[in-house]
Amino acid sequence: MVCIGRVYLTSLLEVILAGRDCLVAGDSCSSDETCSPRLRTLRQCVAGNGSMKLGPGARSQCANAVSALLSSPLHGCQCKRGMKKEKNCLSIYWSLHQSIIHGLCMSYPYETVQRDYDYVRLASITADSDVGMTTVNRCLDAAKACNVDDLCQKLRTEYVSACIKPTAKSGLCNRPKCNKALRRFFDRVPADYTHELLFCPCTDTACAERRRQTIVPSCSYESVEKPNCITQMRICNADYVCRSRLAQFQYDCEPSKTSANGCKQGNFGACLLAYTGLIGSTITPNYVDNSTSSVAPWCSCSASGSRREECDNFLGYFTDNICLSECHSAHNKGTLPDSHLHFTLTHQPFRNAS
């Protein structure tokens, strides 16, 4: 049992009031003479062969460090998607959660902040254009709604420009720059707009192709050949942000055969937001064609060898996931129940369209 003094309890209270932010928790731990050396030990334990530097008894030292830190502000801390210093925050989170040797239970890295869809506002933006029309094209309406919102229009223009502009040297697009702009768009623009652009229902191939082109797949998604999914997962897991987005997606979109709506967590809005959180990463998902609503990352399991089952399970989270498909279907029908409209967001409440 770790003895916690008055100063330490004060620091713990500050972290709780700060929403258990891992950056705050890390600062609190680093400034505490009891917590700080244990955090340094843990980071050595999880830094590749770092445990070798600890010498004999490394396993015991690592286990003791984890045990002590589970009673510190670091335990239970999370980060905000799209926050400043997001990667730094996540590095602190994973210091405590990534080491398999300690048998830690997997949690999810991002805070959940409740926020609701504003379908009424979206409807009011496009209502005038629908007068006299016998059918409503929600994909076109989504584009119109984005164009009259300053933030949505600005960041959409930025990512499209970044994704279509060829580099002077190769003549190809700058994929890292494109992906960064896409992440900025999906992290900062209200989900009211981004979800309508990405998940709008289509009844013909022209509409479906427009929807598929939302993320400029020629730059952000496709390549000459499909890499193996295991390779893409390894690259993703080496990056704190990608690893965290994937962990959040697998938590929020976990399927369940016993759940009434197909989702173990029962939160459609959170699942859709977690899906969009993957866009702009190594495992960016998108519509696979313009004739269905099937989605998948641009990778294959054809040469996975002994890891074929692991690969199929990863790909199945996109291609054969009742939770994800039910979320998409409910969004298309406009039938997301109130209890499912809560998801993680970090931007300020959006302004009235001018």
C-alpha positions, 0 to 999 in steps of 0.5 A: 500500500502506498502512503499518500500524503496531504500534498499528494491528495491535493494533487489528486483532487486537482486532477479529478477537477481537471477531468482526469487529463493525462497531461495534468496527471503527468505534471502532478506525478512528475512534481511528486517525489514519490510518484516521479521515480516510479513513472520513470521506472515504468517508462523504462519498462515499456521502452522496447528493451528499456527494462534491461537497463534496470538490471536484475529484478527488472520484472519485479521493479516494473510490477512494483512501479505499476502497482504504485501508479495504479494508486496515483492520478495517472490511473484512469486519466484520459485525453481529448481527441484533437487536443493540443499536445494530444500525442504527449497526453497519449504517451502518458496514457500508454505508459501505464497501459501498453505493457502486457507483462503486467496484465493490465486491463485495456481501457479506452484513451479518450474522454467522453464529453456529451454533445447532441446532434442538432438535426433541427439546425441542419434542416433549417439550413437547407429547408429553402432549397427543398421547397418544391422538391419531390425528393431530398438529397441529404448528401447535397444538403450536407455539402450546402450546410457545410458551405454556410458554416465558417469552420466547416467550409474553411477546414473542408476547403483546406483538406481538399486543397491539400489532398489534390495538390501535387508535389513539385518533385513527384507530381503525386499528392502529399499524403501526410499533409492530406491526412493531417488536414483530414484529421483537423477537419474531422476533429474540429468540425461538429459531427452534425456536419461531418457525419452528414457528409460521410454517412448520408444515404444514397440510392444511386451510384452517382450519389454513392460515388460523391460520398466515397470521394468525400475524403479524396481517396485517391490521396488519403486512401488508395495506393497502387497495391494493397498492403497487408493489414498486419503491416498497417496495424503494426505501423498504427500501433507504433504511433500514439494517436493512431493506436489510440484512435483504433483502441477507441473504435474497437471499444465504441463499435464493439459488436454484441449479439446479445445487445438489442442494437448490435453494439456492446456499448449501446452508443451509436453516436460514439461509434460513428465518431470513433470511426471518423477518428480513424480517417487520416491515419494509417488505417483510414477506412472508406467506402469500398465501392459506389454500389454498396455502403460497405467500408474497410481500410485499404489493406488485405489479409491475403498474405497473413500466414500464421496471423491470418485469424488476427488479420481477419478479426481486424478487418472484420471490425469494418466489413462484418460488424453489426454495430457499425452497420446498425449505426450507419443504418440508423443515421441514414434513417434519422432514427438515432435515439436520444440515448445514443447521441453522445460522443467525444468532442473538443471544439467549442459549441458551433456558431450560427451560420451566417 
